Amino acid sequence: MHYHITPYNPAAHLFKVKCFVDNPAIDGQEFSLPAWIPGSYLVRDFAKNIVWIKATSNGEPVRFDKIDKSSWKAEACTGPLELEYEVYAWDLSVRSAHLDQNHGYFNGTSVFVRVHGKENLPCSVEICSPINSVIGDWRVATTLTRAGAEEYCFGKYSAADYDDLIDHPVEMADYRMASFEVAGVRHEVVITGRHKADLDRVCADLKRICQTHVDFFGQLPKMEKYLFQIMVVGDGYGGLEHRSSTSLLVSRKDLPLIGDTKVNEDYQQFLGLCSHEYFHTWNVKRIKPEVFVPYKLQTESYTRQLWAFEGITSYYDDLGLLRSGCIEVQDYLTTLAQTMTRVWRGKGRFKQSVADSSFDAWTKFYRQDENAPNAIVSYYTKGSLIALALDLTMRKITANEKSLDDLMLMLWQRYGKAGIGVPEEAIEQHAEEIIGCELGAFFQKYLYGTDDLPLAELLLNVGVEFVLRPAESSKDKGGKASQKSYQNLQQRAELGVRTIADNGSLKIGTVFDDGSAIKAGLAAGDVLVAVDGLKVEGDNLETLLQQYKPGEQVDVHLFRRDELMLFTVELQSPAMDTIELRLNDDVDERVIANRKAWLQSQK
Ligand SMILES: [Zn+2]
């Protein structure tokens, strides 16, 4: 299989692609583009971005029919068969393709058709330089194997098969690059977009984090190099894992400037994202659900295990920052408490189990609407808390002899390294095997059921106090100690909604289950106009409500579509949904030793 791809018309965001098939299927060759990209569980129907497509053989047109939303069939010909098509690339995300005068980026899933029946054959790809003028001197950053191309240059690359071909996104731009070495493998950091980041510092921190994860699993999977492919924008966040690279979309403010020395919240978020995607190099790119071996990219692929692949990864991403020395224990506990706060703020956690959230990721988690906080739970956040609770439980039962670290190592040895998919429920069984005791009730309650995790009790064993309190304000993300007394916090009056600033006005984003607003009849999408006759504007709603106590009534004017409506709302007190974690050193030595083993563990 041979492909050609050219950033053909950057101004119009068009790649031109050619695919050459020497020996097409005798009864007509079928082709398709994936409907989804591994790591992002939403049907995106990438074929919709194919503007036109045609087939020829020896220069003569070949009849070419579309047979479903993502597939085509060429009429039988003796070959060779050549496809030519244009791909519209204007999705600035890590999941698709994007092209303009500044850069070109693509995932193979957006641009390379799968030649049915020939998925296991090696492929070659010629990445051609842009035809129209572009800004700067473009180079190529990808982990595709070079097959003639000079390093960082346009030219010939290759892939072992189709699965390999689509797992090495390509960035072409006048980017900045730096590198460091871990486990004898060069790790490159390539950044596109305007920024003045301190790349030396980024590399020094990433090196520590990568080393921590390599030490955790005992080895880096075999690869030529690893690539952090980063796009910097004014406001953006996202990452997608690949077998030897990750694509990241980050905000400019997330990167440290020269002279910065502290790890502020933004930079910590950036390091956490890098840590997360790097951990995926093992957990989900190699240790993967059985149903993903091989990936079936034409339609949804259902698994109840995403809590283990995203939740456990989310647990170790921040823990990795601590274990690598990038952040302090208190920073870690703050971050952990904020994750807990996010989970505790969604009543959907009582309606959907994490296992079901994983199964329904395609239609629920990835397609959240205004009712999501009431209806669903995140397999990332609650999944990471299940990982924490499982880790602390395993440590408690075995007096720190065994932990989640051992489970991950076992999964790597038995599945990841061996290239075998993990069957549904196998992870639970292996956890039991490691500690030599039943965990059925644990998983039934917290993974397949909707019980809140017993974190307060488990954290006591490591000398950490779990404190649940009302939020100080709508800006309170949890994790920080409140200066106000508990009684004081409870006196804050709330409407029971989440709001969104919308062009100077304030719109209701979500109306919370069982809250004051829903009882009074307010709805998501309503634009707040006035509270007791005083104008709502900007973010003054909380200031207006400060004059009231829970239980008092207010008149709320709002627009629903273009109709002015009036409601009387009885204000509520804030929910107990904000979590702080406090280190308690006034405990016996055994507890301090438990904490040390947990936070610093490195098998
Ligand atoms: Zn992830």
Boltz pocket constraint, residues with backbone or C-beta under 6 A from the ligand:
constraints:
  - pocket:
      binder: B
      contacts: [[A, 39], [A, 276], [A, 280], [A, 309], [A, 310], [A, 313]]
      max_distance: 6.0
